[in-house]
């Protein structure tokens, strides 16, 4: 079991896994580097309700699609809408996979089989989300009231 908790601007991770690195820095782990390309960090499910103590369901980022299929697929077939921001948060680029030693053809075959967008489709989705956020933050200038 893994649990991600946010306190102010920092995160803490607790895990019952015997292989969990207890000194893991969440903010460092989400940024890939050539020497450490893995960004498998705990994430919260945007669909699961909080538990009785108010904690959100947490699982490892690389298990996101597995979690959705196992926990949220209706009749083990159709997934509910997944928030685009969560898809962006959990997406693994081809470059990251390559740095971790995953063969390109394995990724391509898996994405085709499950209709998962490639890196190009992901970048388009990310750009679209940025545009939508920018448009939603635009406010109309106040109209001038004329007093007669």
Secondary structure, 3 states (H helix, E strand, C coil): CEEEEEECCEEEEEECCCCCCCCCCHHHHCCCCCCCCCCCCEEECCCCCCCCCCCCCEEEHHHHHHHHHHHHCECCCECCCCCHHHHHHHCCCHHHHHHCCCCHHHHHHHHHHHCCCCHHHHHHHHHHHHHHHHHHHCCCCCCCCCCC
